[in-house]
Amino acid sequence: MANQLSPLLHALAGLYAAENRQGGDLAARALLAAAGVKRDLPASGAAPLDAVLAQCLTDDPHPLS
């Protein structure tokens, strides 16, 4: 049975699954189990904010320099 936190737990599972590593998959499966829903791991691939975060990390932190 799903609980009120199921959408949050499923979203977090997607983040961990996107890591493409064994520990991430294990965490994602545990989160899905805690959500109380029967779903497969979210498809891995680029997360929606990957490009934004990459741009933030490559920008000059001191724009006046």
mmCIF file as Biopython writes it, N, C-alpha, C and O atoms, coordinates in Angstrom:
data_model
#
loop_
_atom_site.group_PDB
_atom_site.id
_atom_site.type_symbol
_atom_site.label_atom_id
_atom_site.label_alt_id
_atom_site.label_comp_id
_atom_site.label_asym_id
_atom_site.label_entity_id
_atom_site.label_seq_id
_atom_site.pdbx_PDB_ins_code
_atom_site.Cartn_x
_atom_site.Cartn_y
_atom_site.Cartn_z
_atom_site.occupancy
_atom_site.B_iso_or_equiv
_atom_site.auth_seq_id
_atom_site.auth_asym_id
_atom_site.pdbx_PDB_model_num
ATOM 1   N N  . MET A ? 1  ? 0.842  -1.177 0.000   1.0 0.0 1  A 1 
ATOM 2   C CA . MET A ? 1  ? 0.000  0.000  0.000   1.0 0.0 1  A 1 
ATOM 3   C C  . MET A ? 1  ? 0.892  1.247  0.000   1.0 0.0 1  A 1 
ATOM 4   O O  . MET A ? 1  ? 1.840  1.337  0.780   1.0 0.0 1  A 1 
ATOM 5   N N  . ALA A ? 2  ? 0.590  2.179  -0.855  1.0 0.0 2  A 1 
ATOM 6   C CA . ALA A ? 2  ? 1.359  3.415  -0.956  1.0 0.0 2  A 1 
ATOM 7   C C  . ALA A ? 2  ? 1.042  4.316  0.235   1.0 0.0 2  A 1 
ATOM 8   O O  . ALA A ? 2  ? -0.044 4.247  0.811   1.0 0.0 2  A 1 
ATOM 9   N N  . ASN A ? 3  ? 2.002  5.156  0.593   1.0 0.0 3  A 1 
ATOM 10  C CA . ASN A ? 3  ? 1.778  6.115  1.673   1.0 0.0 3  A 1 
ATOM 11  C C  . ASN A ? 3  ? 1.939  7.533  1.142   1.0 0.0 3  A 1 
ATOM 12  O O  . ASN A ? 3  ? 2.237  7.723  -0.037  1.0 0.0 3  A 1 
ATOM 13  N N  . GLN A ? 4  ? 1.744  8.528  2.000   1.0 0.0 4  A 1 
ATOM 14  C CA . GLN A ? 4  ? 1.790  9.921  1.559   1.0 0.0 4  A 1 
ATOM 15  C C  . GLN A ? 4  ? 3.164  10.343 1.058   1.0 0.0 4  A 1 
ATOM 16  O O  . GLN A ? 4  ? 3.270  11.276 0.263   1.0 0.0 4  A 1 
ATOM 17  N N  . LEU A ? 5  ? 4.202  9.679  1.505   1.0 0.0 5  A 1 
ATOM 18  C CA . LEU A ? 5  ? 5.561  10.020 1.070   1.0 0.0 5  A 1 
ATOM 19  C C  . LEU A ? 5  ? 5.980  9.276  -0.195  1.0 0.0 5  A 1 
ATOM 20  O O  . LEU A ? 5  ? 7.097  9.460  -0.679  1.0 0.0 5  A 1 
ATOM 21  N N  . SER A ? 6  ? 5.107  8.450  -0.725  1.0 0.0 6  A 1 
ATOM 22  C CA . SER A ? 6  ? 5.461  7.649  -1.903  1.0 0.0 6  A 1 
ATOM 23  C C  . SER A ? 6  ? 5.985  8.473  -3.074  1.0 0.0 6  A 1 
ATOM 24  O O  . SER A ? 6  ? 6.985  8.084  -3.677  1.0 0.0 6  A 1 
ATOM 25  N N  . PRO A ? 7  ? 5.347  9.605  -3.426  1.0 0.0 7  A 1 
ATOM 26  C CA . PRO A ? 7  ? 5.892  10.388 -4.548  1.0 0.0 7  A 1 
ATOM 27  C C  . PRO A ? 7  ? 7.318  10.889 -4.276  1.0 0.0 7  A 1 
ATOM 28  O O  . PRO A ? 7  ? 8.166  10.868 -5.168  1.0 0.0 7  A 1 
ATOM 29  N N  . LEU A ? 8  ? 7.573  11.332 -3.056  1.0 0.0 8  A 1 
ATOM 30  C CA . LEU A ? 8  ? 8.918  11.793 -2.702  1.0 0.0 8  A 1 
ATOM 31  C C  . LEU A ? 8  ? 9.912  10.641 -2.750  1.0 0.0 8  A 1 
ATOM 32  O O  . LEU A ? 8  ? 10.998 10.779 -3.313  1.0 0.0 8  A 1 
ATOM 33  N N  . LEU A ? 9  ? 9.545  9.504  -2.161  1.0 0.0 9  A 1 
ATOM 34  C CA . LEU A ? 9  ? 10.449 8.354  -2.145  1.0 0.0 9  A 1 
ATOM 35  C C  . LEU A ? 9  ? 10.730 7.857  -3.555  1.0 0.0 9  A 1 
ATOM 36  O O  . LEU A ? 9  ? 11.850 7.446  -3.858  1.0 0.0 9  A 1 
ATOM 37  N N  . HIS A ? 10 ? 9.725  7.891  -4.414  1.0 0.0 10 A 1 
ATOM 38  C CA . HIS A ? 10 ? 9.922  7.458  -5.800  1.0 0.0 10 A 1 
ATOM 39  C C  . HIS A ? 10 ? 10.850 8.425  -6.533  1.0 0.0 10 A 1 
ATOM 40  O O  . HIS A ? 10 ? 11.698 7.997  -7.316  1.0 0.0 10 A 1 
ATOM 41  N N  . ALA A ? 11 ? 10.697 9.717  -6.284  1.0 0.0 11 A 1 
ATOM 42  C CA . ALA A ? 11 ? 11.583 10.702 -6.917  1.0 0.0 11 A 1 
ATOM 43  C C  . ALA A ? 11 ? 13.018 10.525 -6.431  1.0 0.0 11 A 1 
ATOM 44  O O  . ALA A ? 11 ? 13.954 10.602 -7.227  1.0 0.0 11 A 1 
ATOM 45  N N  . LEU A ? 12 ? 13.200 10.291 -5.143  1.0 0.0 12 A 1 
ATOM 46  C CA . LEU A ? 12 ? 14.546 10.052 -4.613  1.0 0.0 12 A 1 
ATOM 47  C C  . LEU A ? 12 ? 15.140 8.777  -5.197  1.0 0.0 12 A 1 
ATOM 48  O O  . LEU A ? 12 ? 16.335 8.716  -5.486  1.0 0.0 12 A 1 
ATOM 49  N N  . ALA A ? 13 ? 14.307 7.766  -5.368  1.0 0.0 13 A 1 
ATOM 50  C CA . ALA A ? 13 ? 14.781 6.517  -5.980  1.0 0.0 13 A 1 
ATOM 51  C C  . ALA A ? 13 ? 15.309 6.792  -7.386  1.0 0.0 13 A 1 
ATOM 52  O O  . ALA A ? 13 ? 16.305 6.202  -7.805  1.0 0.0 13 A 1 
ATOM 53  N N  . GLY A ? 14 ? 14.645 7.681  -8.107  1.0 0.0 14 A 1 
ATOM 54  C CA . GLY A ? 14 ? 15.111 8.042  -9.448  1.0 0.0 14 A 1 
ATOM 55  C C  . GLY A ? 14 ? 16.476 8.688  -9.422  1.0 0.0 14 A 1 
ATOM 56  O O  . GLY A ? 14 ? 17.302 8.430  -10.298 1.0 0.0 14 A 1 
ATOM 57  N N  . LEU A ? 15 ? 16.727 9.532  -8.423  1.0 0.0 15 A 1 
ATOM 58  C CA . LEU A ? 15 ? 18.042 10.172 -8.308  1.0 0.0 15 A 1 
ATOM 59  C C  . LEU A ? 15 ? 19.127 9.140  -8.043  1.0 0.0 15 A 1 
ATOM 60  O O  . LEU A ? 15 ? 20.189 9.169  -8.665  1.0 0.0 15 A 1 
ATOM 61  N N  . TYR A ? 16 ? 18.854 8.229  -7.116  1.0 0.0 16 A 1 
ATOM 62  C CA . TYR A ? 16 ? 19.853 7.205  -6.808  1.0 0.0 16 A 1 
ATOM 63  C C  . TYR A ? 16 ? 20.055 6.249  -7.980  1.0 0.0 16 A 1 
ATOM 64  O O  . TYR A ? 16 ? 21.183 5.839  -8.254  1.0 0.0 16 A 1 
ATOM 65  N N  . ALA A ? 17 ? 18.986 5.893  -8.668  1.0 0.0 17 A 1 
ATOM 66  C CA . ALA A ? 17 ? 19.105 4.997  -9.817  1.0 0.0 17 A 1 
ATOM 67  C C  . ALA A ? 17 ? 19.924 5.637  -10.934 1.0 0.0 17 A 1 
ATOM 68  O O  . ALA A ? 17 ? 20.616 4.940  -11.676 1.0 0.0 17 A 1 
ATOM 69  N N  . ALA A ? 18 ? 19.848 6.956  -11.055 1.0 0.0 18 A 1 
ATOM 70  C CA . ALA A ? 18 ? 20.582 7.663  -12.112 1.0 0.0 18 A 1 
ATOM 71  C C  . ALA A ? 18 ? 22.083 7.677  -11.868 1.0 0.0 18 A 1 
ATOM 72  O O  . ALA A ? 18 ? 22.844 8.044  -12.764 1.0 0.0 18 A 1 
ATOM 73  N N  . GLU A ? 19 ? 22.530 7.284  -10.668 1.0 0.0 19 A 1 
ATOM 74  C CA . GLU A ? 19 ? 23.962 7.256  -10.380 1.0 0.0 19 A 1 
ATOM 75  C C  . GLU A ? 19 ? 24.683 6.174  -11.177 1.0 0.0 19 A 1 
ATOM 76  O O  . GLU A ? 19 ? 25.900 6.232  -11.353 1.0 0.0 19 A 1 
ATOM 77  N N  . ASN A ? 20 ? 23.940 5.202  -11.650 1.0 0.0 20 A 1 
ATOM 78  C CA . ASN A ? 20 ? 24.518 4.091  -12.422 1.0 0.0 20 A 1 
ATOM 79  C C  . ASN A ? 20 ? 25.637 3.376  -11.672 1.0 0.0 20 A 1 
ATOM 80  O O  . ASN A ? 20 ? 26.700 3.107  -12.230 1.0 0.0 20 A 1 
ATOM 81  N N  . ARG A ? 21 ? 25.386 3.076  -10.418 1.0 0.0 21 A 1 
ATOM 82  C CA . ARG A ? 21 ? 26.333 2.280  -9.642  1.0 0.0 21 A 1 
ATOM 83  C C  . ARG A ? 21 ? 25.534 1.363  -8.738  1.0 0.0 21 A 1 
ATOM 84  O O  . ARG A ? 21 ? 24.360 1.609  -8.462  1.0 0.0 21 A 1 
ATOM 85  N N  . GLN A ? 22 ? 26.188 0.297  -8.278  1.0 0.0 22 A 1 
ATOM 86  C CA . GLN A ? 22 ? 25.492 -0.717 -7.502  1.0 0.0 22 A 1 
ATOM 87  C C  . GLN A ? 22 ? 24.866 -0.122 -6.235  1.0 0.0 22 A 1 
ATOM 88  O O  . GLN A ? 22 ? 23.713 -0.427 -5.931  1.0 0.0 22 A 1 
ATOM 89  N N  . GLY A ? 23 ? 25.581 0.704  -5.502  1.0 0.0 23 A 1 
ATOM 90  C CA . GLY A ? 23 ? 25.046 1.306  -4.291  1.0 0.0 23 A 1 
ATOM 91  C C  . GLY A ? 23 ? 23.831 2.167  -4.562  1.0 0.0 23 A 1 
ATOM 92  O O  . GLY A ? 23 ? 22.895 2.198  -3.764  1.0 0.0 23 A 1 
ATOM 93  N N  . GLY A ? 24 ? 23.843 2.864  -5.683  1.0 0.0 24 A 1 
ATOM 94  C CA . GLY A ? 24 ? 22.703 3.682  -6.054  1.0 0.0 24 A 1 
ATOM 95  C C  . GLY A ? 24 ? 21.470 2.843  -6.342  1.0 0.0 24 A 1 
ATOM 96  O O  . GLY A ? 24 ? 20.359 3.193  -5.941  1.0 0.0 24 A 1 
ATOM 97  N N  . ASP A ? 25 ? 21.675 1.730  -7.042  1.0 0.0 25 A 1 
ATOM 98  C CA . ASP A ? 25 ? 20.562 0.824  -7.325  1.0 0.0 25 A 1 
ATOM 99  C C  . ASP A ? 25 ? 19.989 0.236  -6.046  1.0 0.0 25 A 1 
ATOM 100 O O  . ASP A ? 25 ? 18.772 0.119  -5.902  1.0 0.0 25 A 1 
ATOM 101 N N  . LEU A ? 26 ? 20.866 -0.135 -5.113  1.0 0.0 26 A 1 
ATOM 102 C CA . LEU A ? 26 ? 20.399 -0.696 -3.848  1.0 0.0 26 A 1 
ATOM 103 C C  . LEU A ? 26 ? 19.586 0.333  -3.061  1.0 0.0 26 A 1 
ATOM 104 O O  . LEU A ? 26 ? 18.538 0.009  -2.503  1.0 0.0 26 A 1 
ATOM 105 N N  . ALA A ? 27 ? 20.069 1.556  -3.021  1.0 0.0 27 A 1 
ATOM 106 C CA . ALA A ? 27 ? 19.338 2.618  -2.321  1.0 0.0 27 A 1 
ATOM 107 C C  . ALA A ? 27 ? 17.994 2.875  -2.995  1.0 0.0 27 A 1 
ATOM 108 O O  . ALA A ? 27 ? 16.980 3.058  -2.321  1.0 0.0 27 A 1 
ATOM 109 N N  . ALA A ? 28 ? 17.988 2.888  -4.322  1.0 0.0 28 A 1 
ATOM 110 C CA . ALA A ? 28 ? 16.748 3.127  -5.056  1.0 0.0 28 A 1 
ATOM 111 C C  . ALA A ? 28 ? 15.732 2.035  -4.763  1.0 0.0 28 A 1 
ATOM 112 O O  . ALA A ? 28 ? 14.552 2.323  -4.559  1.0 0.0 28 A 1 
ATOM 113 N N  . ARG A ? 29 ? 16.176 0.791  -4.742  1.0 0.0 29 A 1 
ATOM 114 C CA . ARG A ? 29 ? 15.260 -0.322 -4.453  1.0 0.0 29 A 1 
ATOM 115 C C  . ARG A ? 29 ? 14.711 -0.226 -3.031  1.0 0.0 29 A 1 
ATOM 116 O O  . ARG A ? 29 ? 13.536 -0.515 -2.802  1.0 0.0 29 A 1 
ATOM 117 N N  . ALA A ? 30 ? 15.544 0.175  -2.080  1.0 0.0 30 A 1 
ATOM 118 C CA . ALA A ? 30 ? 15.092 0.328  -0.694  1.0 0.0 30 A 1 
ATOM 119 C C  . ALA A ? 30 ? 14.060 1.446  -0.583  1.0 0.0 30 A 1 
ATOM 120 O O  . ALA A ? 30 ? 13.072 1.317  0.141   1.0 0.0 30 A 1 
ATOM 121 N N  . LEU A ? 31 ? 14.290 2.538  -1.299  1.0 0.0 31 A 1 
ATOM 122 C CA . LEU A ? 31 ? 13.329 3.646  -1.279  1.0 0.0 31 A 1 
ATOM 123 C C  . LEU A ? 31 ? 11.994 3.239  -1.898  1.0 0.0 31 A 1 
ATOM 124 O O  . LEU A ? 31 ? 10.934 3.608  -1.393  1.0 0.0 31 A 1 
ATOM 125 N N  . LEU A ? 32 ? 12.047 2.482  -2.986  1.0 0.0 32 A 1 
ATOM 126 C CA . LEU A ? 32 ? 10.806 2.017  -3.602  1.0 0.0 32 A 1 
ATOM 127 C C  . LEU A ? 32 ? 10.065 1.067  -2.674  1.0 0.0 32 A 1 
ATOM 128 O O  . LEU A ? 32 ? 8.837  1.103  -2.598  1.0 0.0 32 A 1 
ATOM 129 N N  . ALA A ? 33 ? 10.804 0.219  -1.971  1.0 0.0 33 A 1 
ATOM 130 C CA . ALA A ? 33 ? 10.165 -0.683 -1.017  1.0 0.0 33 A 1 
ATOM 131 C C  . ALA A ? 33 ? 9.518  0.106  0.115   1.0 0.0 33 A 1 
ATOM 132 O O  . ALA A ? 33 ? 8.413  -0.222 0.549   1.0 0.0 33 A 1 
ATOM 133 N N  . ALA A ? 34 ? 10.202 1.149  0.599   1.0 0.0 34 A 1 
ATOM 134 C CA . ALA A ? 34 ? 9.651  1.981  1.669   1.0 0.0 34 A 1 
ATOM 135 C C  . ALA A ? 34 ? 8.423  2.751  1.192   1.0 0.0 34 A 1 
ATOM 136 O O  . ALA A ? 34 ? 7.531  3.057  1.983   1.0 0.0 34 A 1 
ATOM 137 N N  . ALA A ? 35 ? 8.379  3.063  -0.103  1.0 0.0 35 A 1 
ATOM 138 C CA . ALA A ? 35 ? 7.231  3.782  -0.656  1.0 0.0 35 A 1 
ATOM 139 C C  . ALA A ? 35 ? 5.987  2.898  -0.680  1.0 0.0 35 A 1 
ATOM 140 O O  . ALA A ? 35 ? 4.864  3.397  -0.753  1.0 0.0 35 A 1 
ATOM 141 N N  . GLY A ? 36 ? 6.194  1.587  -0.618  1.0 0.0 36 A 1 
ATOM 142 C CA . GLY A ? 36 ? 5.065  0.673  -0.610  1.0 0.0 36 A 1 
ATOM 143 C C  . GLY A ? 36 ? 4.391  0.511  -1.947  1.0 0.0 36 A 1 
ATOM 144 O O  . GLY A ? 36 ? 3.209  0.174  -2.017  1.0 0.0 36 A 1 
ATOM 145 N N  . VAL A ? 37 ? 5.132  0.746  -3.006  1.0 0.0 37 A 1 
ATOM 146 C CA . VAL A ? 37 ? 4.575  0.584  -4.345  1.0 0.0 37 A 1 
ATOM 147 C C  . VAL A ? 37 ? 5.405  -0.429 -5.104  1.0 0.0 37 A 1 
ATOM 148 O O  . VAL A ? 37 ? 6.605  -0.573 -4.873  1.0 0.0 37 A 1 
ATOM 149 N N  . LYS A ? 38 ? 4.752  -1.122 -6.007  1.0 0.0 38 A 1 
ATOM 150 C CA . LYS A ? 38 ? 5.450  -2.099 -6.841  1.0 0.0 38 A 1 
ATOM 151 C C  . LYS A ? 38 ? 5.790  -1.430 -8.169  1.0 0.0 38 A 1 
ATOM 152 O O  . LYS A ? 38 ? 4.959  -1.360 -9.074  1.0 0.0 38 A 1 
ATOM 153 N N  . ARG A ? 39 ? 7.011  -0.945 -8.269  1.0 0.0 39 A 1 
ATOM 154 C CA . ARG A ? 39 ? 7.468  -0.301 -9.508  1.0 0.0 39 A 1 
ATOM 155 C C  . ARG A ? 39 ? 8.892  -0.719 -9.777  1.0 0.0 39 A 1 
ATOM 156 O O  . ARG A ? 39 ? 9.647  -1.053 -8.864  1.0 0.0 39 A 1 
ATOM 157 N N  . ASP A ? 40 ? 9.241  -0.695 -11.033 1.0 0.0 40 A 1 
ATOM 158 C CA . ASP A ? 40 ? 10.627 -0.934 -11.410 1.0 0.0 40 A 1 
ATOM 159 C C  . ASP A ? 40 ? 11.432 0.314  -11.101 1.0 0.0 40 A 1 
ATOM 160 O O  . ASP A ? 40 ? 10.884 1.390  -10.861 1.0 0.0 40 A 1 
ATOM 161 N N  . LEU A ? 41 ? 12.750 0.144  -11.113 1.0 0.0 41 A 1 
ATOM 162 C CA . LEU A ? 41 ? 13.613 1.308  -10.950 1.0 0.0 41 A 1 
ATOM 163 C C  . LEU A ? 41 ? 13.344 2.279  -12.078 1.0 0.0 41 A 1 
ATOM 164 O O  . LEU A ? 41 ? 13.141 1.863  -13.218 1.0 0.0 41 A 1 
ATOM 165 N N  . PRO A ? 42 ? 13.339 3.569  -11.778 1.0 0.0 42 A 1 
ATOM 166 C CA . PRO A ? 42 ? 13.176 4.554  -12.849 1.0 0.0 42 A 1 
ATOM 167 C C  . PRO A ? 42 ? 14.304 4.396  -13.873 1.0 0.0 42 A 1 
ATOM 168 O O  . PRO A ? 42 ? 15.433 4.052  -13.525 1.0 0.0 42 A 1 
ATOM 169 N N  . ALA A ? 43 ? 13.981 4.650  -15.111 1.0 0.0 43 A 1 
ATOM 170 C CA . ALA A ? 43 ? 14.992 4.530  -16.160 1.0 0.0 43 A 1 
ATOM 171 C C  . ALA A ? 43 ? 16.145 5.480  -15.882 1.0 0.0 43 A 1 
ATOM 172 O O  . ALA A ? 43 ? 15.945 6.659  -15.587 1.0 0.0 43 A 1 
ATOM 173 N N  . SER A ? 44 ? 17.347 4.946  -15.981 1.0 0.0 44 A 1 
ATOM 174 C CA . SER A ? 44 ? 18.503 5.811  -15.751 1.0 0.0 44 A 1 
ATOM 175 C C  . SER A ? 44 ? 18.804 6.592  -17.018 1.0 0.0 44 A 1 
ATOM 176 O O  . SER A ? 44 ? 18.443 6.190  -18.123 1.0 0.0 44 A 1 
ATOM 177 N N  . GLY A ? 45 ? 19.441 7.659  -16.835 1.0 0.0 45 A 1 
ATOM 178 C CA . GLY A ? 45 ? 19.768 8.549  -17.930 1.0 0.0 45 A 1 
ATOM 179 C C  . GLY A ? 45 ? 20.072 9.906  -17.345 1.0 0.0 45 A 1 
ATOM 180 O O  . GLY A ? 45 ? 20.222 10.050 -16.132 1.0 0.0 45 A 1 
ATOM 181 N N  . ALA A ? 46 ? 20.162 10.873 -18.181 1.0 0.0 46 A 1 
ATOM 182 C CA . ALA A ? 46 ? 20.473 12.216 -17.695 1.0 0.0 46 A 1 
ATOM 183 C C  . ALA A ? 46 ? 19.318 12.742 -16.853 1.0 0.0 46 A 1 
ATOM 184 O O  . ALA A ? 46 ? 18.158 12.694 -17.262 1.0 0.0 46 A 1 
ATOM 185 N N  . ALA A ? 47 ? 19.651 13.231 -15.701 1.0 0.0 47 A 1 
ATOM 186 C CA . ALA A ? 47 ? 18.646 13.842 -14.840 1.0 0.0 47 A 1 
ATOM 187 C C  . ALA A ? 47 ? 18.296 15.216 -15.404 1.0 0.0 47 A 1 
ATOM 188 O O  . ALA A ? 47 ? 19.120 15.834 -16.079 1.0 0.0 47 A 1 
ATOM 189 N N  . PRO A ? 48 ? 17.090 15.698 -15.136 1.0 0.0 48 A 1 
ATOM 190 C CA . PRO A ? 48 ? 16.661 16.972 -15.731 1.0 0.0 48 A 1 
ATOM 191 C C  . PRO A ? 48 ? 17.566 18.159 -15.409 1.0 0.0 48 A 1 
ATOM 192 O O  . PRO A ? 48 ? 17.674 19.081 -16.217 1.0 0.0 48 A 1 
ATOM 193 N N  . LEU A ? 49 ? 18.206 18.154 -14.267 1.0 0.0 49 A 1 
ATOM 194 C CA . LEU A ? 49 ? 19.027 19.298 -13.877 1.0 0.0 49 A 1 
ATOM 195 C C  . LEU A ? 49 ? 20.514 19.103 -14.155 1.0 0.0 49 A 1 
ATOM 196 O O  . LEU A ? 49 ? 21.316 19.966 -13.798 1.0 0.0 49 A 1 
ATOM 197 N N  . ASP A ? 50 ? 20.902 17.999 -14.777 1.0 0.0 50 A 1 
ATOM 198 C CA . ASP A ? 50 ? 22.319 17.752 -15.046 1.0 0.0 50 A 1 
ATOM 199 C C  . ASP A ? 50 ? 22.973 18.890 -15.818 1.0 0.0 50 A 1 
ATOM 200 O O  . ASP A ? 50 ? 24.061 19.335 -15.453 1.0 0.0 50 A 1 
ATOM 201 N N  . ALA A ? 51 ? 22.336 19.363 -16.868 1.0 0.0 51 A 1 
ATOM 202 C CA . ALA A ? 51 ? 22.925 20.422 -17.691 1.0 0.0 51 A 1 
ATOM 203 C C  . ALA A ? 51 ? 23.037 21.734 -16.902 1.0 0.0 51 A 1 
ATOM 204 O O  . ALA A ? 51 ? 24.029 22.452 -17.026 1.0 0.0 51 A 1 
ATOM 205 N N  . VAL A ? 52 ? 22.032 22.036 -16.106 1.0 0.0 52 A 1 
ATOM 206 C CA . VAL A ? 52 ? 22.054 23.264 -15.306 1.0 0.0 52 A 1 
ATOM 207 C C  . VAL A ? 52 ? 23.172 23.208 -14.279 1.0 0.0 52 A 1 
ATOM 208 O O  . VAL A ? 52 ? 23.915 24.175 -14.113 1.0 0.0 52 A 1 
ATOM 209 N N  . LEU A ? 53 ? 23.297 22.077 -13.587 1.0 0.0 53 A 1 
ATOM 210 C CA . LEU A ? 53 ? 24.352 21.940 -12.585 1.0 0.0 53 A 1 
ATOM 211 C C  . LEU A ? 53 ? 25.735 21.986 -13.224 1.0 0.0 53 A 1 
ATOM 212 O O  . LEU A ? 53 ? 26.650 22.598 -12.671 1.0 0.0 53 A 1 
ATOM 213 N N  . ALA A ? 54 ? 25.897 21.355 -14.366 1.0 0.0 54 A 1 
ATOM 214 C CA . ALA A ? 54 ? 27.184 21.383 -15.051 1.0 0.0 54 A 1 
ATOM 215 C C  . ALA A ? 54 ? 27.560 22.810 -15.432 1.0 0.0 54 A 1 
ATOM 216 O O  . ALA A ? 54 ? 28.720 23.202 -15.299 1.0 0.0 54 A 1 
ATOM 217 N N  . GLN A ? 55 ? 26.597 23.582 -15.900 1.0 0.0 55 A 1 
ATOM 218 C CA . GLN A ? 55 ? 26.863 24.973 -16.274 1.0 0.0 55 A 1 
ATOM 219 C C  . GLN A ? 55 ? 27.252 25.796 -15.051 1.0 0.0 55 A 1 
ATOM 220 O O  . GLN A ? 55 ? 28.159 26.626 -15.122 1.0 0.0 55 A 1 
ATOM 221 N N  . CYS A ? 56 ? 26.576 25.570 -13.939 1.0 0.0 56 A 1 
ATOM 222 C CA . CYS A ? 56 ? 26.908 26.298 -12.701 1.0 0.0 56 A 1 
ATOM 223 C C  . CYS A ? 56 ? 28.333 26.002 -12.247 1.0 0.0 56 A 1 
ATOM 224 O O  . CYS A ? 56 ? 29.031 26.881 -11.742 1.0 0.0 56 A 1 
ATOM 225 N N  . LEU A ? 57 ? 28.745 24.777 -12.430 1.0 0.0 57 A 1 
ATOM 226 C CA . LEU A ? 57 ? 30.086 24.388 -11.980 1.0 0.0 57 A 1 
ATOM 227 C C  . LEU A ? 57 ? 31.178 24.901 -12.913 1.0 0.0 57 A 1 
ATOM 228 O O  . LEU A ? 57 ? 32.328 25.033 -12.492 1.0 0.0 57 A 1 
ATOM 229 N N  . THR A ? 58 ? 30.848 25.189 -14.156 1.0 0.0 58 A 1 
ATOM 230 C CA . THR A ? 58 ? 31.874 25.658 -15.094 1.0 0.0 58 A 1 
ATOM 231 C C  . THR A ? 58 ? 31.914 27.184 -15.185 1.0 0.0 58 A 1 
ATOM 232 O O  . THR A ? 58 ? 32.878 27.743 -15.706 1.0 0.0 58 A 1 
ATOM 233 N N  . ASP A ? 59 ? 30.884 27.860 -14.687 1.0 0.0 59 A 1 
ATOM 234 C CA . ASP A ? 59 ? 30.876 29.328 -14.709 1.0 0.0 59 A 1 
ATOM 235 C C  . ASP A ? 59 ? 31.951 29.874 -13.773 1.0 0.0 59 A 1 
ATOM 236 O O  . ASP A ? 59 ? 32.309 29.239 -12.781 1.0 0.0 59 A 1 
ATOM 237 N N  . ASP A ? 60 ? 32.455 31.051 -14.100 1.0 0.0 60 A 1 
ATOM 238 C CA . ASP A ? 60 ? 33.419 31.731 -13.263 1.0 0.0 60 A 1 
ATOM 239 C C  . ASP A ? 60 ? 32.739 32.169 -11.961 1.0 0.0 60 A 1 
ATOM 240 O O  . ASP A ? 60 ? 31.779 32.939 -12.006 1.0 0.0 60 A 1 
ATOM 241 N N  . PRO A ? 61 ? 33.209 31.701 -10.817 1.0 0.0 61 A 1 
ATOM 242 C CA . PRO A ? 61 ? 32.551 32.068 -9.555  1.0 0.0 61 A 1 
ATOM 243 C C  . PRO A ? 61 ? 32.712 33.531 -9.187  1.0 0.0 61 A 1 
ATOM 244 O O  . PRO A ? 61 ? 31.986 34.035 -8.332  1.0 0.0 61 A 1 
ATOM 245 N N  . HIS A ? 62 ? 33.659 34.224 -9.823  1.0 0.0 62 A 1 
ATOM 246 C CA . HIS A ? 62 ? 33.905 35.636 -9.541  1.0 0.0 62 A 1 
ATOM 247 C C  . HIS A ? 62 ? 33.705 36.429 -10.841 1.0 0.0 62 A 1 
ATOM 248 O O  . HIS A ? 62 ? 34.666 36.681 -11.568 1.0 0.0 62 A 1 
ATOM 249 N N  . PRO A ? 63 ? 32.483 36.813 -11.124 1.0 0.0 63 A 1 
ATOM 250 C CA . PRO A ? 63 ? 32.199 37.473 -12.410 1.0 0.0 63 A 1 
ATOM 251 C C  . PRO A ? 63 ? 32.923 38.803 -12.593 1.0 0.0 63 A 1 
ATOM 252 O O  . PRO A ? 63 ? 33.045 39.269 -13.726 1.0 0.0 63 A 1 
ATOM 253 N N  . LEU A ? 64 ? 33.403 39.422 -11.538 1.0 0.0 64 A 1 
ATOM 254 C CA . LEU A ? 64 ? 34.093 40.716 -11.672 1.0 0.0 64 A 1 
ATOM 255 C C  . LEU A ? 64 ? 35.581 40.555 -11.957 1.0 0.0 64 A 1 
ATOM 256 O O  . LEU A ? 64 ? 36.263 41.541 -12.235 1.0 0.0 64 A 1 
ATOM 257 N N  . SER A ? 65 ? 36.082 39.355 -11.895 1.0 0.0 65 A 1 
ATOM 258 C CA . SER A ? 65 ? 37.528 39.175 -12.095 1.0 0.0 65 A 1 
ATOM 259 C C  . SER A ? 65 ? 37.897 39.070 -13.551 1.0 0.0 65 A 1 
ATOM 260 O O  . SER A ? 65 ? 39.074 38.916 -13.880 1.0 0.0 65 A 1 
#
